[in-house]
């Protein structure tokens, strides 16, 4: 007798393969079967009328997730896109042969069932099955209900199992789809045109980020995966598309953290004849309607719980607006901060507990204070305005103070949700700002974009919204990985098929 533990999963795999072989030997291959549902689960449940059992016929399909064997009958539950629905399978109704075959089904099998709706003694709306069809045999068992899919790495690597066995994860990722759908409807109702721009770019522009590089064999040219859609979308403003947006994948070859993934989804929106204040109104209206119509707080308010701090974030009322410089002066306690020599700024930053590199530019030292000491404390919706000009070469300089820009960063829940600008449309100023940013790397300047500006671009407001971060905020997720269906992982295998 072996002292080695039994591999239950492997044994179940072998048993299920034998069941499949027996089916095929008997002339039935479940993978060649088909079924046409008439209802998803929730829709079927809604179609039942109290007091009128067995009058509504439905056809439903899904994955077998619960089995209760009563001898000559079985109560089972299947899972589909909308949730679970109970089926009642009785030997006297489906017949001896079909019932015997049904009793051989395993958790995880996918089947379709036709029948009528009734309400059980416990009040659960159920399908009284008249006919069923096995349409796919699950050859591997589902994770155990209580102990199966608890390893975070397995959750992300085998997301399909996570969606089957973890209702919270399933609901969160479905909510993400609803958020994106709402954004589209919101913008289209305001006459914004959804467009698509290239993922492969000859110049990595529109943001300060390290790009991924790929090679086009036929052209024998290196391309960059886009780090932003901004410069393409602003070309469309030049072309006469006055309101445009794109919801697209962005790629930045940088670090991974709870708030960063190298591939993420960004909304960028541009409106001709607007400015950063127009974008303020747009984002406040968008997020307010998102909370009201998609999140739908139970108390009817516009408040959601911020998971990290436990505070309620209130999207109603007037949102705070504060200048970047005022926040820096407040946290340093130094009204003369921006006139101090660099050495004093380094010393004050270190006194605040920050590790700063003396080789950094002065604006970088200041921004380190903002990102580490200020931004994490801004839980309620806050527009931080008039950032230093060095932080963005694509925005207009403020007319009264050319050291700052006509921009805002919207911070909620301690993280940046949406930056927005009054877009720079003066081609000469834009060229000078690009050159100052590029330094010796002049080949990185998008010359075609500058050529487009010389044809005339209307004044415009532009804004970016990180969809993944927005979903972290709205769903209370702990990590960006929890709101992305398939986050990037190190190469590895969660399962080794036999």
N, C-alpha and C positions, 0 to 999 in steps of 0.2 A: 504494500500500500504506500502510495507516494505521500510525502509530507508537504509537497508543493501546493500552494493555494490554487483553487480552481479558477480559471479565467471565465467568469460567468458570461461576459460579453461575447467572448469567442464561441462559447457553447451555444448561446442564443443565435449567433450568426449562422452556425452550422445547422441548427434546427430549422431556421427560417429558410435557408437555402434548400433543405430537403423538402419543406412544404412547397416551395416554388417548383421543384423538380416533379413532385407528385401532381401538382396542378397541370403542369405541361404534359405529363404522361397521360393524364386524364382528358387531354384535349382542350385545356383552357390556359391561355397565357394572359395574366392580368395586365401586362404592359402593352397589349394590343387591344385592350378594352377601351371604351369611351363612354361618356356620360354628359348629359346636357342639363345643368342645374337651372331651375327657374327662379330661385331665391338664394341670396346670402342668408346666413343664420339670423342676424338681427332683423332683416326685412321679413323673414318668415315668421319670427316671433311676433312682430307687430301686426301681421295679417290675421292672427287668430282673434276671433270675436268671442267674448265671454258668453257662456251659455249656448254656444253653437259648436260643440265638439264635432269633429269628423265631417265638417262641411267644407273646409278649405284644403285643397290639394296642393302639395309642394313637392319640388325635387331639390334636394340639397346635397352638397358634396363637401368632403373635408377629410382631415386626418383623424384617425381613431385615437383618442387620448384618455378615455375612461371606459372601463368595462365592469359591469356588475352582472354576474351570472346568477339567474334565478331558477335554473333548471330547464324548464320548458319555455322560458322567455329570458330576454336580456335587456337591460337598460344600458345604453352606451352613449358616449358623447363624442361628437366630432368637432374639429376646429377648422374654421375657414378664415378668410380675411377679416370678417367682422366680429368673430368670437366663436363661442361654443353653442351648440344646440343638442338637445337630447333626442335620442332615437329609442323607440320601443320595438324590439324585434321578437315576435311570438311565433313559435313553431307551427301552431294551427293556421296562421295567416300566410307565412311565406312557404310552408311546405317542409316535409321531412328532410329532403335532400339539401335544399337551400339553407335550412337551419343548421344542419350538421356541418356544412361548409362554413357558415358564419361563425360557429363555435371554434373553428380552427384559426380565425383571424388573430392577429397580434396587434398590440399597441404600436402605433406608428403607421399601420396600413392606411391607405387612402381609398375611400369608397364613396359611392353615390347611392342615395336612397330616395325612393318615391313613396308617398303616403299622405295621410291626412293629419291635421293638427288636432290635438286634444290637450286638456289640462289634467295632470295627475292629481291624486289626492293631496299631495303636498303643494299643489298650486303651480307646478312647473309645466310650461307649454312644451309639448313633446310631439315628435312625428311618429305616428303609428305606421310602421313600415309595411308596405305591401310588396315591394320589390327592392332589391339592392344589387349593386355591381361593385366588385373589387376592381379598381382601375390601376392600382400600383401597389406592389408588395414591398414593404419596408424590410430590407435584408439585415439591417442593423437596429438594435434596440434604441429607444429614446433614453436620455439620461434619467436616473431615478428622480422622482418628484422632489425629494428633500435633500438629496446629497449629490445629485448628478452634475449640474453645470455651475459650479461655484468658483472655479479657477478663472480669474479675469482674462488670462491669456487665451483660454479656450473659448470664452464668451466672444472675444473679438475675432478669433481665427475661425471659429465655426458659428458664425452669426446665424446661420439657418437654424441651428439647434436652440440658440438663445431666443429666437423669435417664437419657437414652438413652446418652450417650457417656461419662459420668464415673461409673464403678462406685463410687468412694469416696463421692461425694455421694449416689448412689442408696442405698447401704447405710446411710449416716448418717440419712437421712430415713425409711427404713423402720424403723430402730432407734427413732426417735422415736415412731412408732406403737406399737411394742412396749412402750415405756416407759409410755405413756398407758394402754394396755390392761392392763398389770400393775398400775398404780395402782388402776384401777377394780376389778379382781378382788380385790386386797389389801383394799380398804376394804369392799367388799360382803361379803367373808368375815367381817368384823368387825361386821356388821349396820349399816353406814352406808348411808343412803339417798341415791342420786344424785337431785338436783333441778335445775330450771332456773329462773332468776330473770330479771327484765327487763333488757334492755340499755339501754332508754330510761328515764331517771330524772328526776323533777321536781327533785330535790336531789342535788348531787354530793357524796356522803358515803362514809365508810369508809376514806378515805386523804387525805393532804395532797398533792394533785396538781391541775394545771390540766386542766379537762375540755374535750372537744370539745362544741360546742353545735350543735344542729340544730333545725329548726322543723317542727312538725306543722301542716300546712295546714288540715286539717279542724277541729282544735280551736283553731287560731290561738294555739298555745302553744309556747314554746321548751322543749326537753328537752336533757338532758345524756347523752352516752354514758357508761356507768358507768365509774368509776375503781376500783371494788372491788365485790365481792358481799357483803361482810360484814354490812351492816345488814339486808339482805333475809334472809340465812341465819339471823341471830340472831332475827328475827321468827318463824322456824319453830321455834326452840327454845321460844319463848313458846307457840306453837301445839301443842306436844307431840311434835314430831319431834325425838327426843333425840340422834340421830346423823345428821348430814347432810353432804353435800359437793357441790361443783359444780366442774367443770372447764370454764372458760368464757373467752371473749375479754374482755380489759380494754383500755380506751382512755385514754391519757394524752397530752395535747397538749403534749409536752415534747421534749427533745432526742433526737437519734439518735446512738448510739455503738456500740462493739463489744458492749456489754452491754444496750443499750436500743433498743427499737423502739416506736413510738407505739401499735401494736396488738400485744398479746402474750397468752399463755395462762397463766392462773393456776389452781392448785388451791387452793380454800379448804375447810377441814374444821372442823366444830364438834361437840364431844361434851359433852353435858350431864353434870353430876356429875363432871367431870374438872377439870383445871387445867393450867398450863403444864408441869408435870412429867409429867403424863399425855401431853402432846403430845411431850415429849422421847422417851418410850418409843416412841410411835407412829412418829415420823419416823426414829428409829434402826432400828426393825424394817423400815420401808418401804424405806429406802435399802440396808440390808444385803441384803434379799431381791432388790432390783432388781439389785444387782451380781452376786449369786450366780446368779439365774435368768434374767436378760436379758443382761447384759454377759458373764457367764461367762468370767472370766479364764482363760487357757490353763493356768496353773499350779495351778488349783483353789483359789487363795487368794481373799481379799476385797480385793485390791489392784488399783488401776488407775493408769496413768501420767498424771501431770499434765503436759500438753503444754508449758505456759509455763515451768515450773521444772525439769522433768525428774525431779521427785521421784515416788516411789510414794505414792499416797494409800491409807491402810489403813483400810477400813471395819470391820474386825474389832476385837474387844477393847473397852476402855473409852474412850469419847470424852471429850476434855478439857472441863471446865466451869470458867469463870472469870468473875468479876464485871467489869462494864464499868469501874467506878471503879478497880479494881486494874490494868487494862490501861493506863488513862490515866496513873496514877501511875508505872507502870513505864516508859513511853516518855518521859514528861517528866522523870523523876527527881525529882519534887517531891511529897512525901507530903502537903503542904498545898495542893495544886492547887485543890481544890474550895472552899477558904476564901479564895483570893486575890481581890483586887479585879479588876474587868474589865480595867483597863489593864495589869496584870501578865500576865494571861492572853494578851492580844493580843501583848505583847512576847515572851513565851515561845513562842507559836505561830510568830511571825515568825522567831525564833531557830532553830526547827526547819525553816525553809525554806518555810513556808506563807504564802500571801497571804490575809490575813483582813481583813474589813471591820470597822472599829471600831464601825459601827452595828449589827452583829450582836448578838443576845442571847448571854449567856454560854454557854448550853447549845449554841448553834450553833457557837461557837468550839471548844468541847470536842469536839463531834461531827466537826468538820473534821479535828481531830487523829486521831480514831478512823478516819475513812473514808480518810484519805490515808496515815497512818503505821502503822496497826495492822492494819486489815482485809486489805490486800494481802499481809501476811506470814503470815496464818493459812491454811496449806495443808492441814493435817490437820483432820478434823472437830472443830469447836470450838463449844461452846455459850457464848455471851456472855450473861450474865444481869444482871438488875436495872439496866436502862437508866433514864436520867433520865425523870421523869414528863412532861416537856414533849414528849417524842418520840412519845407515843401517848396520846390522850385516851380510848381505848376499853378500856384494860386496868386491872386492879385495882392500887391502891397497895399497896406492901409494908407489912405490919402493923408491922414493927419500924423501918422507915425510910421514911416517907411521901414522901421526895424521889425515890424510885425505884419502879419497877413490878415486879410479878411477871410477868416476860416473859423470853424468850430470843431471840437471833438466832443461827441456825446458820450458821456461815461455813465453807466448804470451798473449797479451791483459790483462796483470796484474794478470794472474793466471797460476798455474802449469798445463801443458798439458801432459807432458811425462817425467818421470824419467827413467834413464837407467844406467846399471852397466856393468863393467867388472866383471863377476860372480865369486864368491869365489869357487874354486874347491879343495882347500886343506882341507881334512876332519879334520885334527887336529886344524888348525886355525879356521875353521867353528865351531867346537865344543866349542872352547874357547870363541868365540864371542857370541854364543848362551848362554853359561853359564853366561857370564858377563851381558847380557841383561836380562836373566831370574831371576837372583838373587836367592831369596829363592824359586821361583816358578819353580823348576827344572822339575817338572812333565809336564810342558808346552813345553818342548823341543821335537821336532819331531825326535825320536831316529831312526826311520826307514829311514828317509832322510839321517841322518848321516851314517847309514849302507850302503845306496846306494852310497854315495860319496866315501866310502872306496873301492868300486869296480872300481872306476876311472871314473871321469867326465871330458870330454875335456874342454879346456878353451872355454869360450863363452861370448857373449854379450847378455844381456837381457833388455827388455824394457816394460813398461806399458803405455798404453794410455787410459785415461778416455774418453770413447765415448760420454758421456753426456756433459762433459765440452767442448770437441771438437766441438760438435754440437751447444752449446751456442755461441762459438766463430764464427763459420762459418755462423750461421743464424742470429746473432744479437739478440738472445732471451734475455729477462730480467732475467729469472730464469731457474734453472734446471727443474722445473716442466713443463716448456713450451716445452721441447724437449723429455719428457718422456710421452708415451701414457697414462699410468695409474699410476701417482705418488702416494706415500703413503699419506693417509689423516686420520684424526681422524675418528673413527666410526660415521656414520651419514647417513641420507637418504635425497636424493635430491628430491624424489617424493614419494608419497604415493598412490599406485594403489588402485582404488576403488574395 
